Amino acid sequence: MTRAFATQLPPVRGLLINDLRAAFVGDPAARNFPEILIGYPGMTAIIHHRLAHLLYQIGARLVARLMSEIAHTRTGIDIHPGARIGSGFFIDHGTGVVIGETAIIGNNVRIYQAVTLGARHFPTDDEGHVIKGDARHPIIEDDVVIYAGATILGRITIGRGSTIGGNVWLTKDVPPNSIVTQATARNSPSAA
């Protein structure tokens, strides 16, 4: 396991460099790379996740879960080590972000605080026991931005190049290059 872990560290380093660049480019407040590495909770969570995911893949699942929980405690960002996350990932602000075990996130994705990529329901077998490991979390394709407070549930796909507005609740697929915002609240004629 140690050898398998060590051989995968160079590719993980490359992913982290791309994540660091995404944070620098994606945040106008970012002045330099050391600031991001030391002071951004999203970067801390991503570093922990990249290493925990590697451990998860080679079978050290308990250690991976513990590592992800350390990051969760430090940052308020909860990423399951089983989640698959592409290159150039940026979590801005971050507190309250939840990313489930079977979530798949493409390249160049940016999310903001309080975003949930969760399960809509938990499938059960004939005896009523929860089925472990079933794909139940969203697929986020490349170049997607998800704003603060969005909740995306179930094994749905958010198409490439889409923007998901703040506080949006999604349980259905979104085609590529879509912009999804909250519906405008309107008073009914009887309420006026």
NUMARKE-415524 format. One record per residue: residue in three letters; x, y, z of N, C-alpha, C in turn. Coordinates in steps of 0.05 Angstrom, whole numbers, plus 5000, padded with zeros to 4 digits. Example, Ala and Ser with C-alpha at 12.3 -4.5 7.8 and 13.67 -1.06 7.14 Angstrom:
<atoms>
ALA526448865156524649105156526449345156
SER525749555142527349795143525850015157
</atoms>
This chain:
<atoms>
MET501649765000500050005000501750255000
THR503850255016505650485018506950544991
ARG507850334977509050364951507050474931
ALA504550364931502450454913501850744918
PHE501650824944501151104951503351284941
ALA505851214946508151374938508351414908
THR507751204893507951234863505851424852
GLN503651464866501551644857501851934866
LEU503851984882504152264892504952464870
PRO506652404851507252604830504752684814
PRO502952504806500452604792498652764811
VAL498652704836497052854856498153134858
ARG500853154859502153414860501353584836
GLY501253464812500353604788497553704790
LEU495753544801492953624806492853864825
LEU494353844846494354064866495454324855
ILE497354304837498354554824496154674807
ASN494654514793492354614777490254734795
ASP489754604818487754704837488654984848
LEU491255004854492355254864492055474843
ARG492655414818492255604796489355694793
ALA487555494796484655554793483855744815
ALA484855714839484155894861485256174856
PHE487756184846488956444840487456594818
VAL486756454797485356574774482456634782
GLY481256464797478356494803477656684826
ASP479556774841478956954863480557214860
PRO479057434855480457684851481857784877
ALA481057674900482357754925485057614929
ALA485557394915488057244918490357404907
ARG492357454924494657614916497057434908
ASN497357194920499657024914499056734922
PHE500756554912500356274918500656194947
PRO502756304961502956234990500456305006
GLU499256534999496856615013494656405010
ILE494356294986492356094980493055834995
LEU495455754993496355505006495955505036
ILE496555735048496555755078493855845088
GLY492456025074490156155085487456085074
TYR487355925053484755865041483655595050
PRO481455585064480355335074479755145051
GLY478855255028478255085005480654934995
MET482955064995485454934986486254725007
THR486054785032486654585053484954335049
ALA482354375045480554145041481253995016
ILE482054124995482753984970485253824973
ILE487253944987489753794992489153535007
HIS487653565029486953335044485353125027
HIS483453235011481853054995483552904975
ARG485353034961487052904941488552674953
LEU489652714977491152494990489252285001
ALA487052365013485052175023483952005001
HIS483352124978482251984955484151764945
LEU486751834945488751644937488751404957
LEU488751464983488651255003486051085000
TYR483851214994481351074990481450884967
GLN482750964945482950804921484750554926
ILE486750574943488550344947487650174970
GLY485350234982484150065002484550145031
ALA485850365036486250465063483950645070
ARG481550535070479050705072478650835100
LEU479450695121479150815147480951055150
VAL483451025142485351255143484351485126
ALA483351415102482251615084479951775098
ARG478151625111475851765124476851935147
LEU478851845162479952005184481252255173
MET482652235151483952465139481852665129
SER479752565117477652755108476252885131
GLU475952745153474652865177476453075190
ILE479153035189480953245199480553495183
ALA480453475156479953705139477253825145
HIS475153665149472453765155472553925181
THR473853825201474053965227475454225224
ARG477554235208479154485205477854685187
THR476254595168475354785147472354815145
GLY470854625156467954635153467054525126
ILE468954405111468454295084468553985087
ASP466353855079466153565083466153425055
ILE468453315047468753175022469252885028
HIS467552705019467952425023470352335007
PRO472152175018474552095002473951934977
GLY471551834974470851684950470151864927
ALA469452114932468752304910471052334890
ARG470352334865472252364843472252654834
ILE474452784836474553074830476853124809
GLY476053254788477953314766479853544773
SER481453614754483553814757482454094757
GLY483854284770483054564770480554614786
PHE480254474809477954494827478354724846
PHE476354894850476655124869474055144885
ILE474455144912472355194931472855464943
ASP471055664937471455934948469855954974
HIS471156064994470056095021469755815034
GLY467855655025467855375032466155275055
THR465855425076464355325099461655205091
GLY461154965101458654835095458454675070
VAL460654655054460654495030460554205038
VAL458854045024458653755028458653625000
ILE460553434997460853284972460752994979
GLY458752854969458352574975460152374962
GLU460152134972461951914964462051864934
THR459751854921459751774892459552014873
ALA459952254884459952494867462352474847
ILE461852574823463952594803463952884794
ILE466253014797466653294790468753314768
GLY468053444746469853474723472053674728
ASN473353754707475553954707474454234708
ASN476054414721475454694722472754764733
VAL472054634755469554684769470054864793
ARG468355064797468555244820465955234836
ILE466155204862463855204879464255394902
TYR462055494913462155684935461055554961
GLN461055704982460255605008457455485009
ALA457055305026454455175032453255035008
VAL454854944990453954774967453854484977
THR451654344970451454064976451153904950
LEU452853704947452653514925451953254939
GLY449353204943448552984960446752784947
ALA445852594963444052384954441152474958
ARG439452404940436652474942435252264960
HIS435952014957434851804973436851584974
PHE436451394992438251174996436850914988
PRO437650794965436350554956436850324976
THR434850154978435049924996434649664981
ASP435649444993435249184981432549074989
ASP431948824981429448694987428748675017
GLU430848675033430448655062430448925076
GLY430549135060430349405071433049525081
HIS435249385075437949485083438949685061
VAL440149895070441250095052443449955035
ILE443349995009445349884990447750064991
LYS450049954998452550115001453850144974
GLY454950374968456550424945455050484919
ASP452450474919450950544894451450834887
ALA451550894861451851164851449351324859
ARG449651514877447351664887447751964889
HIS450152054880450852334882451152454854
PRO451152714851451152834824453852804808
ILE453552834782455852854764455853154755
ILE458153284760458453564752460553554730
GLU459753634706461553624683463453864684
ASP465253874665467354084664466254364662
ASP467754554673467354844670464654934682
VAL463854824704461354894717461955064741
VAL460255264746460355434770457855394786
ILE458155334812455855294830456055494852
TYR454055684854454155894873453055814901
ALA453555984920453055924948450255824954
GLY450155624971447655514980446155334962
ALA447255274938445955094920445954804931
THR443754664927443454384935442854224911
ILE444554034904444253864881444253574891
LEU441953444886441453184898440952964878
GLY441952734883441452494867443452464845
ARG443252234830445052174809444052324784
ILE444452584784443752754761446252864749
THR446052974725448453094712447953384708
ILE449953544716449953834710451853864686
GLY450753944664452253954638454454154638
ARG456354084622458854244617458154544613
GLY459654714626459455004621456955134634
SER455654994651453155104664453855264689
THR452055444696452255604720449755554736
ILE450155474761447955424780447955644800
GLY445755794801445556024819445355954848
GLY445556154865445456114894442756024903
ASN442855844923440455744937438555584918
VAL439555494896437955324878437855044889
TRP435554914886435154634893434654474868
LEU436454284862436254134837436153834842
THR434253704828434053414829433653294801
LYS434053464780433853374753436353464737
ASP436953314716439253384699439053674688
VAL441353784683441554054672443154024646
PRO442054114623443654094598446154274598
PRO448054204581450454374579449754664573
ASN451554844584451455134579448855254589
SER447655144610445255254622445855454644
ILE444055624649444155804673441555744688
VAL441955654713439655584730439555774754
THR437355914757436956094779434356034793
GLN433956154816431456114830429156244814
ALA426856124818424456234805423856494820
THR422756684805421956944817419456904834
ALA419456984858417056964875415057174866
ARG412657084863410457264854408157244873
ASN406857464878404457464894402157364878
SER400457194890398057104876396057334876
PRO394257344856392357564855390657584880
SER390157364893388457374918390057494941
ALA392757494940394357594962394657894960
ALA394158014937394658304933392658474947
</atoms>
